[in-house]
Amino acid sequence: MYDLLVVGAGPYGLSIASHAAAAGLNVRVFGRPMASWRDHMPRGMFLKSEPRASNLSDPERRWRLDVYCEGQGVTARHGEPIPVEMFAEYGLWFARNAVPKVDERTVSRVVALRPGGFETVTEDGEVLPSRTLALAVGVLPFVEIPSVFDGISPSLVSHSSHHGDLDRFRGKDVTVIGGGQAALETAALLAEQGTRVRVLARADELCWNDVPPPWQRPWWQSARSPHSGLGCGWRNWFYAERAGLFRRLPEPTRARIAATALGPAGAWWVRDRVEPAVEVLLAHEVAAARAVPGGVRLDVLDRADGAGTLRTLETEHVVAATGFRASIDRLGLLSDGLRSTLATGADGAPQAGRDFESPSHSGLFLAGLVTASAFGPAMRFVHGATYTAGALVRGVRRRLHTGPREGIVPAPGRHGTPERVRR
């Protein structure tokens, strides 16, 4: 039986596995390493985060991004974005050096055992028992496409994360929905390959991140607006560097911050690629959509004219760069019995308590986007993996030492019976 089984091999899963192995735990990690970065981001994209904020985490900090870049003859500099392809290769290098061998099979089911522990079922039917389990499934299970597009074929409407390349849209007409980095960088790449592209954004204006100030600054500038893994300023510093203190805030405050902090904005280095080349329709919202011969017809509410005029627009394809929503109902790999026991917050995400352990199910640990309302906005970014890995593995060691309390602790007002997989 494994001490810890990690489901997911992105930055969070690999970081957790590295810390667990260094702590002497019998750990197994499942998933295709860096899959979302390798398969779901088009060539030509760059990391929005600074290189210093983009390290995967190992206890000795040996396998950093700047070390990898140096080995490739590249210097990771402050204020210079790193190509996504290089970051993905860095993650594979980290996996080879800092993590026990990754099992690239997909996990199809996780079942709770009584009085404690888990059985994890792989895509080919193998069943593996573990005393604790860490869910580090990334963002892909939580893709959010507005309901106005329900029922329209994926060949006509897709999410920005569904594309490893954009070649299929050469010479076509594409409408991108959204006003954040994913929307703006996708639109820039489309325009640069000859696609006729427009961006529809609900906001009255686009937000652009500023060029970061130099890393070395006069002390008084640093004191006024310190650097952090999420940008400059004391508020960002608190979110980035004090996740443990963030968790002590009242739950309504945490939920509000997680939902609103670091909202949609484009990186400074993509602005010059968008403004001269991409049609941007601000204060526009899709009210209805339907498939028509040759593409999609959009009924668009135009608030830019002050009258809220309804206009019609036809396009060959819609790319919804509309983010992700971490809700428990999208964790389909959890058995019904396990999922029904988990307490959730107001945002529908499973609650994460001390050391990222579920407060309603002993031994189940959560990581990444699903923990943003508990530990702050940093959990939406690679930077949050460092705090998560250290705290979560400490929690696993504590749980292994104390053992299960009573196995499953039902969420308030909800009941479920643990299930076993029959071999």
Buried (B, 14 or more C-beta within 10 A) or exposed (E): EBBBBBBBBBBBBBBBBBBBBBBEBBBBBBBBBBBBBBBBBBEBBBBBBBBBBBBBBBBEEEBBBBBBBEEEEBEBBEEEBBBBBBBBBBBBBBBEEBBBEBBEEBBEBBBBBEEBBBBBBBEEEEBBEBBBBBBBBBBBBBBBBBEBBEEBEEEBBBBBBBBEEBEEBEEBBBBBBBBBBBBBBBBBBBBBBEBBBBBBBBBEEBEBBEEBBEEEBEEEEBEEBBBBBBBBBEBBBBBBBBBEEBBEBEEEEBBBBBEEBBEBBBBBBBBEBBBEEBEBBBBBBBEEBEBEEEBBBBBBBBBEEEEEEEEEBEBBBBBBBBBBBBBBEBBEBBBEBBBBBBBBBEBBBBBBBEBBBBBBBBBBBBBBBBBBBBBBBBBBBBBBBBBBBBBBBBBBBEBBEEEBEEBBBBBEEEEBEBBEBEE
